């Protein structure tokens, strides 16, 4: 890959303007305390116990080292196995572009690239977890993000990430090929609202380790993905819908999977509102009994004082073919 050489060349060609660069890093992050309770949804008289725990404690550093060139580093303090999250260098020396080199989120659709601190639901959709990412949201590689404003309040953008495919905090690539994730989109800006439409695609492979307990050997899956997302953001509501189809091939021919979600969140002058989402994910089209369906009803409230707080409550109603329990989930988030 020649992309790292291009980044280094761009950095070397950057005009030095030390008086305009603030070398002091910015500290940022957020913390989430979650309360969860299971509700018996399959009629077996059992439900998961109520739990209170630190869902996330995310701390990061970001800053510039040259004009239009800098870094982002974030860590998740609730776990040591996946301590480092984002860890990349960036430059905006190429007009209309940001180029990232290092560990970063793969670009596909709306929900996964968005920070969960900004989402209107606590848990991401099934399809986002299963089809719109590799083994994790982040991987090691290069990202190129481009944006253009056009006449008549229109705009176009694209995002591409070429990554190893081995996943989070894995330096040794155990797959025989690289993975590519990307999205191309168009947008329209009104006086106080905007709408965005995007088409995403991905191609690559993923390595699954052997499981001694289940007596299954290691294997590699070759995958393809195609997705469409549409969103609208207005003073009174935010709405988004996303659908994804894909194939997974372990060597015996491709198995097809698909899923979607649709979400709407109301807005009020008091920075609170209701939230509703419907979603479906079918991991193997044609196989009976494995379709996953969930409905989420809830509310959110944002407070700027005395701290930057968000409160959220979600009732997750499971309507899958193989029924499982419902869940009542809530958290308090502090952003700094």
C-alpha positions in Angstrom: 0.0 0.0 0.0 1.4 3.4 -1.0 -1.0 5.5 1.1 1.3 5.8 4.2 4.0 7.2 1.9 1.5 9.8 0.6 0.6 10.8 4.1 4.2 11.2 5.1 5.0 13.2 2.0 2.1 15.5 2.7 3.3 16.0 6.2 6.8 16.8 5.0 5.5 19.3 2.6 3.4 21.1 5.2 4.3 24.7 5.7 5.5 25.2 9.2 3.4 27.8 11.1 4.2 27.2 14.7 2.6 30.4 15.8 -0.8 29.1 14.5 -0.5 25.6 15.9 -1.5 24.9 19.5 0.7 22.0 20.6 -1.2 21.6 23.9 -3.4 18.5 23.6 -7.1 18.6 24.3 -8.5 16.0 26.8 -12.0 14.7 26.1 -14.2 11.8 26.9 -17.4 10.5 28.5 -18.6 8.0 31.1 -21.8 6.0 31.1 -23.4 4.3 34.1 -25.9 1.7 33.0 -28.8 0.0 34.9 -30.3 -3.0 33.1 -33.2 -5.4 34.1 -34.4 -8.4 32.2 -38.1 -9.1 31.6 -39.5 -12.5 30.9 -40.3 -12.5 27.2 -40.3 -16.1 26.3 -42.6 -17.4 29.0 -40.1 -19.7 30.8 -40.4 -17.9 34.1 -36.8 -16.7 34.0 -35.2 -13.4 33.3 -31.8 -11.9 33.7 -31.0 -10.2 37.0 -30.9 -6.5 37.5 -27.4 -5.1 37.1 -25.7 -1.7 37.6 -22.3 -1.2 36.1 -19.9 1.2 34.3 -20.8 0.7 30.6 -18.0 2.9 29.3 -15.3 5.3 30.6 -13.7 6.7 27.4 -10.8 9.2 27.7 -8.9 10.7 24.8 -6.3 13.1 23.6 -6.3 15.1 20.4 -4.2 17.9 19.0 -2.1 19.2 16.2 1.6 18.7 15.6 1.8 20.8 12.4 -0.7 23.1 10.6 -3.5 20.8 9.4 -1.9 17.7 10.8 -2.5 16.0 14.2 -3.5 12.9 16.1 -6.3 11.3 18.0 -5.8 8.8 20.8 -8.7 7.3 22.9 -8.7 4.6 25.6 -11.5 2.5 27.2 -10.7 2.4 30.9 -13.2 -0.4 31.8 -11.2 -3.1 30.1 -7.5 -3.9 29.6 -8.0 -6.3 26.7 -9.2 -3.6 24.4 -7.7 -0.6 26.2 -6.7 1.4 23.1 -9.6 2.4 20.7 -8.8 5.2 18.3 -5.1 5.7 17.6 -4.3 7.5 14.4 -2.6 10.4 12.7 -4.6 12.8 10.5 -3.9 15.5 8.0 -6.2 17.9 6.1 -3.5 19.1 3.7 -5.3 17.6 0.7 -8.2 20.0 -0.1 -11.6 18.8 0.9 -10.1 15.7 2.5 -9.1 14.2 5.8 -6.6 11.3 5.7 -6.2 9.1 8.7 -3.4 6.6 9.3 -3.7 4.1 12.2 -6.4 2.4 14.2 -9.8 3.9 13.4 -13.5 3.1 12.8 -14.3 1.4 9.5 -16.7 3.5 7.4 -20.0 1.9 6.6 -23.5 3.4 6.9 -24.7 5.8 9.6 -24.9 4.1 13.0 -21.5 2.5 13.4 -19.2 5.5 12.5 -21.3 7.6 14.9 -20.2 7.8 18.5 -22.5 6.0 20.8 -22.5 9.1 23.0 -24.5 10.8 20.2 -26.9 8.0 19.4 -30.6 8.1 20.5 -30.6 4.5 21.6 -28.4 2.6 24.1 -27.7 -0.5 22.1 -26.8 -0.5 18.4 -29.1 -2.4 16.0 -28.5 -6.1 15.3 -27.6 -5.4 11.7 -25.0 -2.9 12.7 -23.3 -5.4 15.0 -23.5 -8.4 12.5 -23.2 -7.0 9.0 -21.9 -3.4 9.1 -18.5 -4.1 10.7 -15.8 -6.7 10.9 -14.8 -8.3 14.3 -15.0 -4.8 15.8 -15.9 -1.2 14.9 -12.2 -0.4 14.6 -9.3 -1.8 12.7 -5.7 -0.9 11.6 -5.3 0.8 8.3 -5.8 4.0 6.3 -9.0 6.1 6.0 -9.8 8.8 3.4 -12.8 11.1 4.0 -13.8 13.7 1.4 -16.5 16.4 1.5 -17.6 19.0 -1.1 -20.3 21.7 -0.8 -22.1 22.3 -4.1 -24.5 25.0 -5.4 -28.2 25.0 -4.4 -27.4 23.8 -0.9 -26.3 20.4 -2.1 -23.2 18.4 -1.1 -21.4 15.1 -1.8 -19.1 13.1 0.4 -17.3 9.8 0.6 -15.4 7.8 3.2 -13.1 4.8 2.5 -11.1 2.7 5.0 -8.7 0.0 3.9 -7.8 -2.1 6.9 -6.0 -5.3 7.9 -9.2 -7.1 8.9 -7.7 -8.6 12.1 -9.6 -6.3 14.4 -9.0 -4.1 17.4 -5.4 -3.9 18.8 -4.1 -6.7 16.6 -0.9 -5.9 14.9 -0.2 -9.3 13.3 -2.7 -9.7 10.4 -3.9 -13.3 10.4 -6.0 -12.9 7.2 -4.6 -13.4 3.6 -6.1 -10.2 2.2 -7.1 -6.7 3.2 -10.6 -5.4 3.9 -12.2 -2.3 2.3 -15.2 -0.5 3.8 -16.7 2.6 2.3 -19.6 4.9 1.8 -20.6 7.6 -0.8 -23.3 10.1 0.0 -25.2 13.1 -1.1 -26.8 15.8 1.2 -29.1 18.8 1.2 -29.2 21.6 3.7 -32.3 23.6 4.3 -32.7 26.7 6.4 -32.8 24.7 9.7 -32.8 21.1 8.6 -30.7 18.7 6.5 -31.1 15.3 4.8 -28.5 12.8 3.8 -28.5 9.7 1.6 -25.7 7.2 1.4 -24.7 3.9 -0.3 -22.1 1.7 1.5 -20.1 -1.3 0.4 -17.5 -3.7 1.8 -15.4 -6.6 0.7 -12.9 -8.7 2.6 -12.4 -11.6 4.9 -12.4 -12.5 8.6 -10.6 -15.1 10.5 -12.4 -17.1 13.2 -10.2 -18.9 15.8 -10.6 -22.6 16.7 -12.9 -23.3 19.7 -11.5 -26.3 21.7 -14.7 -26.6 23.8 -17.0 -26.8 20.8 -14.4 -28.9 18.9 -14.5 -26.5 15.9 -11.4 -25.7 13.8 -10.3 -22.3 12.7 -11.8 -21.0 9.5 -11.9 -17.9 7.3 -15.1 -16.2 6.0 -15.0 -14.1 2.8 -17.7 -11.4 2.9 -19.4 -8.8 0.8 -21.7 -6.1 2.0 -24.1 -3.5 0.4 -26.0 -1.0 2.4 -28.3 2.1 2.0 -28.9 4.8 4.7 -31.2 7.8 4.8 -31.5 10.3 7.5 -33.2 13.7 8.2 -32.4 16.1 11.0 -34.9 18.9 11.8 -35.7 21.2 14.8 -38.6 18.8 15.6 -37.3 15.3 15.0 -34.4 13.2 13.9 -35.1 10.1 11.7 -32.8 7.5 10.1 -33.3 4.2 8.3 -30.6 1.8 7.2 -30.7 -1.5 5.3 -27.9 -4.0 4.6 -27.5 -7.2 2.6 -24.5 -9.4 2.5 -22.9 -12.8 1.9 -20.6 -14.9 4.0 -18.6 -17.7 2.3 -16.7 -20.3 4.4 -15.7 -22.1 1.2 -18.9 -24.1 0.6 -20.7 -21.2 -1.2 -22.1 -17.9 0.0 -24.8 -17.7 2.6 -27.0 -14.6 2.4 -27.9 -12.3 5.3 -29.9 -9.1 5.6 -31.3 -6.6 8.1 -32.6 -3.1 8.6 -33.6 -0.6 11.3 -35.7 2.5 11.3 -35.5 5.1 14.1 -37.3 8.3 15.0 -36.5 10.7 17.9 -38.6 13.6 18.8 -37.2 17.0 19.7 -38.6 19.7 22.0 -37.5 23.1 23.3 -36.6 21.3 26.6 -33.9 19.1 25.0 -35.8 15.9 25.6 -38.1 13.7 23.6 -39.4 10.2 22.8 -37.6 7.6 20.8 -38.9 4.6 18.8 -37.0 2.0 16.7 -38.0 -1.1 14.8 -35.4 -3.6 13.5 -34.9 -7.0 11.9 -31.9 -9.2 11.2 -31.8 -12.5 9.4 -28.4 -14.2 9.6 -29.2 -16.9 7.0 -31.9 -16.2 4.5 -33.9 -19.3 3.9 -33.1 -20.9 7.3 -36.2 -21.1 9.4 -36.4 -19.9 13.0 -33.4 -17.6 13.2 -34.8 -14.2 12.3 -34.2 -11.6 15.0 -36.8 -8.8 15.5 -36.7 -6.1 18.2 -38.7 -3.0 19.0 -37.2 -0.2 21.2 -39.3 2.4 22.9 -37.8 5.1 25.1 -36.9 8.6 25.8 -33.8 10.9 26.3 -33.1 14.1 28.1 -30.0 16.4 27.7 -28.8 18.8 30.3 -26.0 21.3 29.8 -25.9 22.4 33.4 -24.6 21.6 36.0 -22.8 19.2 33.7 -23.1 17.9 30.1 -25.5 15.1 31.0 -27.7 12.8 28.9 -30.3 10.5 30.5 -31.8 7.7 28.4 -34.3 4.9 29.0 -35.0 2.1 26.5 -37.5 -0.7 26.7 -36.3 -3.4 24.3 -39.1 -5.7 23.2 -37.9 -8.9 21.6 -40.2 -10.4 18.9 -37.7 -12.9 17.4 -38.7 -16.2 15.9 -36.8 -17.9 18.7 -38.2 -15.7 21.5 -35.9 -14.3 24.2 -36.3 -11.9 27.1 -37.2 -8.3 26.9 -35.0 -5.7 28.6 -35.4 -2.4 30.4 -32.1 -0.5 30.0 -31.2 3.0 31.2 -28.0 5.0 31.5 -26.6 8.3 32.7 -23.9 9.8 30.5 -21.4 12.6 31.4 -19.4 14.2 28.6 -16.3 16.2 29.2 
